[in-house]
Structures are given as C-alpha cells and as structure tokens.
Amino acid sequence: MNDNRNNLTGEVLAYEAIHGAGGAVVHLDPAASGAGDKEYDEDDVEYFAGERNVLDAEEETEAITESTPKASGGPALWEPTTGQDSVNSEAAPKPVGMYPHARRVGDLLYLSGVGPRQPGTNAIPGGPISDEHGKPLNYDIKAQTQAVVDNITRILEEAGGSIEDVLDVTSFLVDMDRDFSGYNEVWANTLGKVGPTRTTLAIRALPTPIAVEMKVIAKAPKSN
C-alpha cells in the first residue's frame, strides 16, 4: 500500500467475473511493518469547532454599553445609574460599574465607594500606585486621601447636604503598613472634626490603581 497506509497481507476467499471486471471476497490482515497502523479512515484530520457563545456575547454587548474613556490603568467607566432615589453628581468621578454615586433611603444617604479619581480627567492626585503594566509606583497617600474627602463632599452637596452630615465611614487601604499614618493625618484634619464612626480595613487591591477608598453613610437633608 502507499506510505500513509498499513502494509496488508491476506487471501482471496472467493472470486467471480462480472461484466468484464470481477468481484472478490478477501480477508486482509495489517502487517506489523505498517507505516501508521491506521485503518483507512483514521488519517489525522484538522477541524474547527467554532467559537463558543458568539451570539450570547453580541446580545450582552447590545444590552449593556460602557462609557469611555477608561480609568487610568483600570476598567472602563460607566454613566451612573439613575432612579427615583439615586443621587449623582457631574462633579464626581464616573463609576467603574453600573451603580449610582449615592442612594437615599429614608433619612439616610448611602454612598457607593468613593476614591480619589478626578472627574473628567480621571487623574489620581498623588499619583497612581502602579503603572499600566502593574509595576509599583511611588505615590502620595495624603493627596489621595484628601481627594477622596473632596469627592465625598461633592456628592453630599449634590444631595443638598454637606460633609458635616457624615455618620459612618468604612475605609479601605491597599497598604496598611505604608499608608495608615498619612491617611490618619488627613482624616484628623477633615472627617475627624465631623466625628463619624470609622472602620479601616486592609485589602489586596481596588479596581483602579488607587490606594484608598471610603464607603460613607450620611444623614439625608430634609426634603422641602
């Protein structure tokens, strides 16, 4: 046989002439010296199974659209979601997901996590903690913390309140050992004078290359 097939041996079991040709019944055995030890239909075949979930991906793209530009070194930015109780401010940085800047529930305002990014430019005061390749950079935790407080103030003012309305803060630091002292100093000069309760947690990372974020609960201003 050819180089791509087995070498075969066997015997003719029956033969009969048919219209100038012939038909035979044969018994074949592959020889041990066969080139590939394959049956006739066992040649290697390349095939393409296609990409999975293509239609699902297109539907999701049509249903949910992200805004641009992306946060420096982070995910795409979104327009804040709107609703009857939502509070959003053009003076605050855009969210990195589908949520509002704040939501009013009864006599309270619940703010989404607030970082130091600047509205419009997405610049990070004090510099990002890493570059676009993840390489660590030097940064100023005091400048970042002050920018967080400023963004909180803008959101509260959009709701008709002020920084004086803050009741409770949960802070997140990506490097507690390095940054707690500087963060604490800015706190003492700003929110510390207001007197909210506070919890400070160490975490591994935040969605954008920032060192600090705060989650705030505040008194909601009385409706007119």
TARAGI-V113400 format. One record per residue. N is the residue number from 0. RES is the residue in one small letter. PHI is phi in whole degrees, -180 to 180 (999 if undefined). Layout:
n res phi
N RES PHI
N RES PHI
This chain:
n res phi
0 m 999
1 n -78
2 d -66
3 n -92
4 r -123
5 n -76
6 n -84
7 l -118
8 t -128
9 g 171
10 e -146
11 v -85
12 l -90
13 a -159
14 y -147
15 e -150
16 a -71
17 i -134
18 h 47
19 g 81
20 a -115
21 g -176
22 g -129
23 a -138
24 v -109
25 v -126
26 h -117
27 l -119
28 d -126
29 p -64
30 a -83
31 a -63
32 s -88
33 g -58
34 a -67
35 g -133
36 d 50
37 k -117
38 e -75
39 y -64
40 d -105
41 e -110
42 d -60
43 d -63
44 v -126
45 e -87
46 y -143
47 f -117
48 a -85
49 g 88
50 e -82
51 r -87
52 n 59
53 v -63
54 l -66
55 d -62
56 a -64
57 e -65
58 e -65
59 e -65
60 t -64
61 e -72
62 a -78
63 i -128
64 t -115
65 e -98
66 s -95
67 t -127
68 p -81
69 k -77
70 a -67
71 s -55
72 g 70
73 g -139
74 p -75
75 a -66
76 l -96
77 w -124
78 e -74
79 p -62
80 t -71
81 t -116
82 g -168
83 q -59
84 d -107
85 s -79
86 v -127
87 n -131
88 s -130
89 e -70
90 a -87
91 a -114
92 p -65
93 k -67
94 p -67
95 v -103
96 g -162
97 m -89
98 y -161
99 p -87
100 h -66
101 a -157
102 r -141
103 r -95
104 v -132
105 g 62
106 d -95
107 l -124
108 l -114
109 y -108
110 l -92
111 s -66
112 g -53
113 v -113
114 g -111
115 p -91
116 r -56
117 q -93
118 p -63
119 g 87
120 t -93
121 n 63
122 a -64
123 i -111
124 p -56
125 g 85
126 g 89
127 p -72
128 i -83
129 s -155
130 d -87
131 e -66
132 h -98
133 g 87
134 k -74
135 p -61
136 l -124
137 n -77
138 y -149
139 d -109
140 i -67
141 k -65
142 a -65
143 q -66
144 t -64
145 q -62
146 a -66
147 v -63
148 v -61
149 d -63
150 n -67
151 i -60
152 t -60
153 r -63
154 i -67
155 l -65
156 e -67
157 e -62
158 a -82
159 g 93
160 g -114
161 s -154
162 i -62
163 e -67
164 d -87
165 v -68
166 l -108
167 d -149
168 v -134
169 t -112
170 s -106
171 f -123
172 l -118
173 v -85
174 d -143
175 m -61
176 d -62
177 r -75
178 d -107
179 f -59
180 s -62
181 g -66
182 y -61
183 n -66
184 e -66
185 v -66
186 w -56
187 a -60
188 n -89
189 t -128
190 l -65
191 g -59
192 k -77
193 v -81
194 g 92
195 p -74
196 t -70
197 r -148
198 t -129
199 t -117
200 l -117
201 a -92
202 i -131
203 r -77
204 a -164
205 l -122
206 p -61
207 t -110
208 p -76
209 i -118
210 a -102
211 v -146
212 e -146
213 m -129
214 k -110
215 v -122
216 i -119
217 a -135
218 k -68
219 a -87
220 p -64
221 k -68
222 s -73
223 n -76
